[in-house]
Amino acid sequence: MPRELLLLRHGKSERNSDIEDFDRPLKDKGKRGAQRMAVWLQRNGLTPDLVISSPAERALVTAQKCCKAMGMGADHVQTDRRIYQASRDTLLQVLADCPAEAQRVMLVGHNPGLELLLIYLADQALEIPAKGSLMPTAALARLAMPDDWSALQEAQAKLLQLIRPSSLEKKFPFPSPHSKERRDRPAYYYTQSSVIPYRMVDGRPEILVIRSSQDKHWVIPKGIADPGHNLQNSAAKEAWEEAGVEGDVMPEAVGNYSYPKWGATCTVNVYPMAVTRQLPESEWEERHRGRQWVSADKAVELLRQPELGPMILALEKWLLKD
């Protein structure tokens, strides 16, 4: 099989004069475009074995969203500073440095560099339209490449496909790439995990609760389970990011519950976590949320999700059984 190159332009991003170009975030439309392209790649058996991205926010998040929607996990993405604001020749050098054993490489970057690279490599005449782009945001070009990338020459690649996100289905298959059911978000969004952070004080458990992101009610850390990670590791990651704590997550869930979101039902698996470290307030990035340690009974009273009450009380009973 000849080597392949996938050129993916970052998704649609915010344009704000107050934000440095390097830090411009993706719009929701940009995230969905990257995820739709990922589903297309997965359905067609075109998952890359090497993903290299510009470290600029809009490109890196595009790469991460794409990898997650392909079931690969965001840590599959490698970054290369050279891709940001790169010329065609710089991108050719990035390709030259790719390991020879990488059969299908995805390069995530920016225009005009990606378009100029595509025009240079393709074995057919391509012109950038007078209006619009040859590669609009979240577009993907697929090229069959020679085996040796050390000194790529003009017209050495065969353009197999040029896919634009506007041509792809808006909704996402669930639960697998070839399923008939369609949902508003990629399938992995609907499997989530959560932890009940606890510590023992004077022989009794205390539960850590945090404010929701909108500061409307008290919650425990919860989030989408990252592809490439098990539910426990994903829950521990949420505890660190949302509550500034880490610890030992029990292997068995204490329970689960479901709630409606994104036009369907999300299932949340809940794990107890014995907290071993808590960041000081000054180091906790989410400190605007607020957090507090409370008794199990008080946690049941504060938390809005009623299904969590029996789980917390069951955890307390188990911790006190000795």
Secondary structure as UniProt FT lines:
FT   STRAND          3..9
FT   TURN            17..18
FT   HELIX           21..23
FT   HELIX           28..43
FT   TURN            44..45
FT   STRAND          50..53
FT   HELIX           57..69
FT   TURN            70..71
FT   HELIX           74..76
FT   STRAND          77..79
FT   HELIX           81..83
FT   TURN            84..85
FT   HELIX           88..96
FT   TURN            100..101
FT   STRAND          104..109
FT   TURN            111..112
FT   HELIX           113..121
FT   TURN            137..138
FT   STRAND          140..145
FT   TURN            150..151
FT   TURN            154..155
FT   STRAND          157..163
FT   HELIX           165..167
FT   STRAND          172..174
FT   TURN            177..178
FT   STRAND          181..183
FT   HELIX           187..190
FT   STRAND          191..201
FT   TURN            202..203
FT   STRAND          204..211
FT   TURN            213..214
FT   STRAND          218..219
FT   STRAND          222..224
FT   TURN            227..228
FT   HELIX           231..238
FT   HELIX           239..243
FT   STRAND          245..249
FT   STRAND          255..261
FT   TURN            262..263
FT   STRAND          264..278
FT   HELIX           281..283
FT   TURN            285..288
FT   STRAND          291..295
FT   HELIX           296..302
FT   TURN            306..307
FT   HELIX           308..319
//
